[in-house]
Amino acid sequence: MKRAITALVLVPIAVYSVLFAPSQVFLAVVVLFAVLCFREYARITEAHAIPGYVAGILILVAPLNQAALILFLTALAALCLTMSSQDFAHGARRAAALVMGVAYIFGSWKTAILLHEIDAPAYRNVAAGHYWLMFALIVNWIGDTGAYYVGRKYGRHKLAARVSPGKSWEGAAASAVAGLIFGMIYLPLTITGLPLWAAGAISLIANAAGQVGDLAESALKRGAGVKDSGTLLPGHGGMLDRLDSSLFAMPVVYTLVMLLAQIR
């Protein structure tokens, strides 16, 4: 019940922010979600939080051609922070976690902004970028729902027992099927001229990326000895728990859309 109530709150916020909100509101929501995700990530990994917030927000608001430079400077700053640590080995781990977290969290959200800003005429649709981003978010939310219910009832074969004992191959297959059905209905309706085969292929790849992202975040939590990244979302854990799949799906969808634009 808690999961359903949380979803009823989050989904309308996501739909409004992505499809209807002014660009300034959309950017503010992205910054908020990214900061909340990084806050939980930093708690899990003991990464330096303040430099991560500063670097990450700069990446979000900077032009794309400057984002890589900011990440490079963040790596240099992280190395300098190592010198201030009493335990250099521990300091090096925190520095590495900082750089990885900025790339993982804020880099992924940067691709959300890039998806949102895709040049519409290339797809003959006035809101193509908005719809692509909505797809990148929802494809794994729907997949997660299919995996949760099918996996609970029919899950027999463990997907990655060491990383996430509760996940099964049956649940993973259900997630892929649910994401595929959603994508093959949603994308042709919203992205004018997109072939059905392309919608299906993108849906499967995005869903697979999201499932890998879910497992990657589970590995982080297992390494830190925690069950959830936080307690912000009842029934889901933390913000990072809810968006871990999207953080992998959004960059993959953006890459696929750019490749598709070149082919077309």
N, C-alpha and C positions, 0 to 999 in steps of 0.2 A: 504494500500500500504506500509506504514512504517513497519507493522508487517512482511509482506512478504520479504521486503528488509533486515530487521534485521535477519530473519530466513536464508536467502540465504548466509549471512555472517557467522552466528554462526554454522550452520550445517556442512559446510566443515571443520571448525576448530575442531569441536567435532570429526568428522569422522577421520581426520588425526591424531589428538592427541591420540585417543583411539586405533585405528587399526594399524597405520603405524609409528607413531613417536617413536624414541628411548625412553627408559625408563626415562632418565633424562629430556627429553622434556616433556613427559607426566606428570612427577611429578611437573615440574615447572608450567605447565598449571593448574594442580589441586590446587597447592598452590595459584596461582593468583586468580582463581575463588573463592576459599574458603575465601581468604582475602577480596575480593570485596563483597562477600555475608555477611561476618561478619561486614564489615564496615557499610553496610546499616542496618543490624540488630542492631548494637550498636547505630546508630542514632535514630532508632525507639524506642528502649527500654531504652536508656541512660545507657547502660552497659559500664563498664570500657573497653575502646577499646585496649589500649596498652597491658595490661596483657593478654587480650583475644588473640591478635595476637601472642604473644610469646608462650602462652600455646598451642594454636591451631596448630601452625607450628611445635612445638615439637611433638605433637601427630601425625601429618602427617608423619614425618620422623622417628619416633621412632619405634622399633619393637612392635608388637601387645601386647606382654606381659608386656610392659612398659606403654602403653597408658592409662590404667586404673589408674595407680599410678600418672601419670601426671595430670589427671583429678581430682583425690583426692587432690593433692597438690594445684591445682588451687582453689578448694573449700576452703581450709584452708587460702590461700592468700586472697581470696575474703572476708572472714570473718574479716581478719586483716584490709582490706581496709575500712570496715564499721566503724572502730574506728576513722578513719581520717575525717569522714563526720561531718559537722555541724548539720545535721539533720539525726539522727540515723535511723529513719524509711525509709527515702529516700535512705540512704546509704545501708540499708539492701536490698531494692528492686534492686538497681544497682548491688549489689553483687550477688544476686540470678539470675539476668538477665545475668551476666557474665558467671556463671557456666552453666546455661541452654544454652546460646548461643554457648559456646565452645563445649558442647556435641551435640547440634543440628546441627551446621554448620560444624565444623571440624570433629566431630564424623561421620557424614554422608559421608563426603569426604574421611575419612579414609576407609570406606567400599568400596568406589570406587577404591581405591588403592588395597584393598584386593581382590576385584572382578577381577581386572586387572591381578593379580598375581596368580590366581587359577591354581593349578597343572594340566597341560594339559592332561597327560596320563590317568587321571581318567575319562576323557570324550572322549578319543581317537580323540582329535582334537588339532592341534598345537596351535591354538589361541583361545581356549575355553573361557578363562577369558576375553579376549578383546571383544569377541562377547557378553558375558553376560553383561558386562558393557555398551556396545552400546545399547543393548536391554533395560537395566534399565533406560537409558537416553531418548531413543526415544519413548518408549511405552506411556509415558504421553504427550510428545510433539504431537504425532499423536492424542492421545485422546483429548488433549486440542483443537486441530483444529476441530475435530468432534463436540465437545461440543460448541465451539464458533459459528459455522455456524448453527447447528441444534437448539441450544438454542435461538439464535437471531430470528429465523423464527418460531419455534414451541413451545418455552418455555412458559408454562402457570402456572406450579406449582413450587413454590419456594422451593429450596433445603434447604437453611439455611438463611432465610430472615434477621435475626439479624446480621449474620456474613458477608454475601455477597449477597446482594439483587439481583444481576444480574444473579446468578446461578439458574438453574432450574433442576428438576428431569429429564426432557426430555434431557437436555444437558448432565447430568451425565450418562444417559443411552447410549447416542450417544458416549460419551467418552469411556465407557466400551466396546461397540461393536467395535469401531475403534481399541482400544488397543488389543482386543481379536483377531480380524482378522489379525492385524499386527503380533502379537506374534505367532499365529498358522501357519503363512507363514514363518516368519523370523527364529524362533528358530529351527524347524526341518531342515532347510537348513544349519544352521551354527553350531549347536551342534549335532554331530553325535550320533545317537542312542537314542535321547530324544523322549519318547513317545508323541504322539499328545495330549493325555489327560493331560499330565504333562505340555506341552507348553500352553494349554488353561488355566489350573488352575493357573499357575504362572502368566500368562498375566492378568487374572482377578484380582488376589490378588494385583499385582504390580500396576495396574491401580487404584484400590480402595485406596491403600495406597497413591498414588500420589494425588488423589482427596482430601483425608483427609489433606494431607500436604498443598495443595492449600488453603483450608479453614482455617487451623491453621495460616498460614501467613496472611490471610485476617483478622483474629481476632486480631493479633498483630497490624496490621495497623489501624484497627478500634479503638483499645484501645489507640493508639497514635494520632488518629485524622488526619491521612495522607491517601492520595489516593494510592500513589505508594511508594515503598521502595526507589526509586531513579529515575534518569532520564538518566541513562547510555545507555539504549537500546531504541531507538525510536520505539514507537508503543507497547512496552512491559512494560515500566517503568524501574525498576532497575534490576540488576542481580538476586537479591533474588526473584523478581516477576517472572522471567523466569525460575528459577531453584527450586522454592519452592516444586513442585511436585516431582522432582527428589531427593530432599533431604530426602523425606520419602520413595520413591521407592527403592533407592539403598540399604539401610540397609535391607529392606524386601526381596529384590531379593537375596542378599548375604546369608541371613538366609535360604531362601528356597533352594538355591543351595547347601548349606552345608547339609541340611536335606536330599536332594535328593541324595547326594553323599553317605550318610550313608545307605540309603535304598538300593541303587544299589550295 
